[in-house]
Amino acid sequence: MKTWKKTVFLIVTFGLIFLLPLLGSLAKWKGMPLGYGDFPAQKVEADPGFSLLYFSLACVVALIITLVLVFPGWFGFKKTEEAPRKAGAATPFPVWFWWSLPVLALSWFLMWARVELFISLESYTFVPLWWSFILILDGLVYRRNHGASIISRKPRVMQLLAVVSCFSWFAFEYLNFFVLENWYYPNNEVFSNFGNVFWFSLSYTTVLPAIFEWYLLLKTFRLFRNRYSHGPKLNVSRMWLIIYYILGLILAFGMGYYPYLLFWVLWVALVPMLSAAMALAGYWTPFTPVKNGDWSKVILVGLATLFNGFFWEFWNFGSEWFHDDAPTNPNYWKYSVPYLDKFHIFSEMPVLGYFGYLFFGLNCWIIWLIAAYVFKFDADIEVTEEQG
């Protein structure tokens, strides 16, 4: 397949992600779904209540995923031995690590304490909180990786990650309309319409950088680096890739037509659609190493997103927990998940919802790669000690 045809194929596939749920929704509602176009999203209709059957099926899936992650040897993964690294002088933390610590502490305090001067300072804490956290993670990677991190070795990649992150999360906000707002923002009156778009654009720049920093940090630990690198080999034929691609198309349409029953498709449909499209076009995907039994990239980016998800939920939950009145943080969100909204530990997210983060990380990496293949930039986020 010629390069320009590959590019067109990826663009068309990405476009179908926006079109198919819309068509399904139009067929379902004979028009646009309730709440379509509200930004930030507002909850407009109560979800169906708890379903024991749906919950039980989800628990089975969650249990299988947990067993694979905790006991990979049961599923054909082999233990590997790695030569210990040579002992040497410890690499000091970079300067941006130290600068970010007080910014994080102050932003965290202002977000939860709700300090008001002539304006509500809580309204402006999300972006400095998360970018300082990203730089702290990068500093940890830098120290553990002997000076190799995204900021130190690939600062342009970090800039591109921020840009792609912004546009990719707007895509998820768009898709959220078709499942009738699985998440929404109760406090939507802090900024004007333009202010909402501007502030949320800045906020959305933090998603991909945080996930990939966690991914690189996990790779600095031998336990995570080798745990899933020698597993079952899975070489998928072209016919199966076409089947996966068509399945993704069907699910994307179904998400709009059955917004409650197929709400989870929001996190899953992009994986078969986009990864199959990339593979059919001959591009590298996070699943490519699986042909040789290396599942580490697929699993580690999922775990990275899960670990980061705890901080997303933790800081978000604190925006409301310490106050009797409504939160004034415009970035504060709540969930409205049909059938599964049961058993919360400390956050708005129900326990089973955390498993969605494993798939969300894959979605993010796939979208990042699609952007790189279409706009022709280097998508490699890996950093090693040997890089100069």
N, C-alpha and C positions, 0 to 999 in steps of 0.2 A: 504494500500500500504506500503510495507516494505521501510525502510529508504534508502537503497541503490537504490531501484527503483525510489524513489522520486528524489534522487540526479541525477540519470541518466536522468530522464525525464526533469529536469530543465536544465541540461547541453545541452541536445539535442535541447530543445526549444531555448535556447540562441544561439546555433550554427545555427539554422535555420534563425535567424535574419541576420546573415552574408551571408548565402547561398542563400536564396530566392531572395533578390534583385539582387544578382549576376546572378542567373539563368534568372530572368526577363530581365536584361540588356543584357545578351548574346543572348536571344531570339529576343530582339529588334534590337540590333546593329550587330548581327552576330559576336560578338567579345566584347572586353572591351569598355566601354564608353569613350568618349573624356576626356582627362585629368586624366584618372585613374592612380593612383600611384604618382602623383605630390604631394610633401610635402615640405612646407605647400601648401594647395590647391591654384590653380591659375584658373582664369576664362578663359575658352577656347571657349565658344560659347555664343552668345547673347541670352537672354531669349525671349520668346514671349512677346509682348507688353501688355499694360493695357487692361483688359477685363471688361467692365461695368457689364456684367452678373455675372462673377465670383466674382467681387468685391461686388456686391449687395448681393449675397448669403452669402459671408463671413461677411458682415455687419449685416445681420440678425442673424447669429450665435453669433457674438460679442455682439449684443444688448441683446440677451437672456441671455448670460453669465453675462453681466453687471447687468441686472435686478435681477438675482438670487443673485449676490453678494451684491448689494445695498439694495434690498428689499426682503430679504429672507422670510418674512412673507407672501408674495404673493404666495409663492410656498410651503406652509405647514410647514415652520419652526416656532417654538414657542419660545416666549421670556422666559428666565429663570432668576430666582433671585439667586444671590450668596451672601452668608454672607460676609460682609466686613472683610478684613484682620485686625488682631489686630495691632494697631499702636505700633511701636517700634523704636529703634534707627536705623537710616539709615545705611545700609551696605556700607562701603567705596569701591571705585573702586579698583580692584586688581592692583598689580604692573605692569602686562603686558599691562594693558590698558594705563597707562601713558607712558611706553616705546614705545608703538606703535604710539602714536600721532605724535612725531617728524619724525618718519620713514615714516608715511603716508604723512605728509606735504612735506618732502623733495622729496619723490618719485613722488608725484603729480607735484611738481614744475619742476623737471627734465624731466618728461614725456612731459609736455606741453611747457616748455621753450626751450627745445632742446639745452642743454648745452653740449659743446664738449671740452674735454681736449685732450688727446692723443687718445681717443676713444669717440664714441657717447654714452653719459651716458643714453640717452633716451632708448637705446637698452636693458638696463638691469633694467628697472624700474617696469615692470609688476609684477614680483614675490614679491618684497618687498612691493609694493603698496597694493597688494591684501592680502598678509598674515598679514600685519599690520592692514588692514581693518577688517579681520576676527577676530583678537585678540581684536580689539576695540569692535566689536559686542559681543564677548564673555564677555568682561568686562561689557558691558551694561546689558547682561543677568545676570551676576554675581551680580551686584548691585541690580537689580530689583527682583531677585530671592533669595535674602538674602544669597548669597554665593554659590549658586548651579549653575554650568555651566559645559560645556563639559570639558574645561581645568581644572577646579578645582576638578571635580568629576570623569571624564572619559577620562583622557589624552590618554589612549591607543585607545579609540574609535576615537579620533581626528587623530591619526596616521593612523589608518585603513581607515578612511574617505579620507585622502589624497591619499593613495595608490589606493583605488577603484576609486576615482575621476579621477586619471590619466588614468587608463586603460579604464574607461567608456567613457571619452571624445575622446580617440583614436577611440573607436567604432563609435562614432558619426562622427568623421572625415572620417572614412571609408565609412559610409553610405552616407555621403555628396557627394561622387563621383557619386552615382547612380541617384541623382537628379540634376546632372550636376552643382554642386557647388552653392548651395544657399548662401553660404558665402565663401569668399576667402581672401587671404592675399597678398596685392599688393607688399609689401616689403619682398621679399624672398631671398635677397642676403646678409644679414648681417652675417649669420653664414654658416659654411660648412654644408654638409649633416648631419654629425654626430652632429654638433652643433645645427642644427635645431631640431633634435629629442630630444637631451638632454634638450635644453632650453624650448621647448614646453612641454616636460614631466613635468618639474617643474611648468610651468604655469598651466597645467591641474590639478595639485593637489589642486587647490584653489576652484574648482567648487562646489563640494558637501559640504565641510566645510562651505562655505559662505551661501549656501542655508539653511542648517540645523541651523546655528546660527540665521538667520532671522526667521526661523520657531519657535525656542525657544523664541526669543525676542517677537514675536507677541503673543505667549501664555502667556506672563507676563501681557498683557493688557486684562482686563475683557471683553471689547467690542469684541475682536477677540476670546477669549477663549470660550465664551458661545454662540456667535452669530449663530453658525451653528451646535450646539451640539444636538439639539432636532428637527430634521427634519423628513421627510417621511422615513419610514422604507422600506428597499429594500432587500428582501431576494431572491437571485437568485438561481434557481434550477440547478442541475448538467447538465441538458440538455442545459440550456442557457449558462452555462460556456463553454461547448463544442462548441456551436455555436460561442461564442465570440472568442474562441481560433482559430477556423477555419477561422473566419473573419480576424483575425490578420495575419494568414498565407497568405490569399489571398491578403491583402493589402500590405504585405511585398514584395510579388512577383510583384504586380502591380506597386509598387514604381519604380522598375527597368524597367518595360516595358512601363510605362507612366510617365516618369520623370517630365514632366511639369504639366500635369493634376493632378497628385497625389503627388506633392512635399511635401504637408503638412503631408503625411503619415510618413515621417521621425520622426515627433514628436508624432504621435498618435498610430502607429501600435504596438509599444512595450507595450502599456498599456493593450489592450485586450489579446495579446499573453502571456506576462509574468505574469500579474496578474491572468489571468485565469489558467495558468499552476500552479501557486503557490496554488490557491484555490482548483484546482482539486487534488493536492497532499496533501491537508490538512494543508497547511501553512497559517500563518497570513499574510494578505496584508493590505495596507492602506484602502481598501474597506471593510474589515471585520467589523469594527464598524458600517458601514452603515446599517447592518442588524437590529441594535437597534436604528437607526435614527441619529446616530452621524456621521455627515459629516465633522466635524471640521478638522480631520487630512488631508483628501483629499483636502479640500479647503484651509486650512492654508499653506500647503506646496506649493500649487500653488501661493497663494498671496506672500509667502516668496520669491519665485523665481521671481515673477513680480517686487517686490520692489528691489531685488538685480539686476534685469535686467536694471533698470534705471541707476544704478551705472556702470554696464558693458558698457552700451551705452554712458553714459555721459563721462566717462574717455576715452573711445575709440574715441569718436567724437572730443574731444579736441586735440587728437594727430595730427589731420590734420587741424582743423579749424583755428588755430592761425598761420598757415604757408602757404606761397604761393607755395613752392615747395612740393615735395612728402614727406610723413612722413617717418621717419627713425626708427620708432618703429616696430620691427618685429611682434609684437602681434597685430598690427592694422589690422582690418578686415573691409571688405565692404560686402554688401548684393546684391544679384541678384535674386530677388524673382519674378517669373512669375505671370502675371495677376494682382497682388495686389500692385505693387510698386508705391504707391501714398500717398501723404500727410505725410510729415515728419515734426516733431515738432522741434527737436534739434539734431537728431541723424541720423545715417545711416539707422537705422531700421524704416521701414514704420509703421504708427500708428497701423494698424491691426496686424502687426507682434508681437506686445507686448502680444497679447492674446496667442501666442504660448508658452510664458513662463509659463503660467498656467499648460500646459500639460507637459512641459519639467521638471518641478519640480517633477511631479508624476513619470516620466521616471527615474529620478535620484534616487528617493526613492526605486523604484522597483528594479533597478539594484543593489543598495546597499543591499537590502534584498536577492536577488538571490545570490550575493557573499557570504553573511553570511550563507545562508542555504547550499551552496555547500562546503564552506571551514570551516564550523562549528565554527564561532565566534559569539559573542554577538552583535546583530545589534541594540540594544535598545539605542536610542539617547536621550530619555527623561530624564530630570533631575528635581528633585523637592526639595523643602526646607527640606523635612523630611529625605532625604537621608543622611546617615552618612558618 
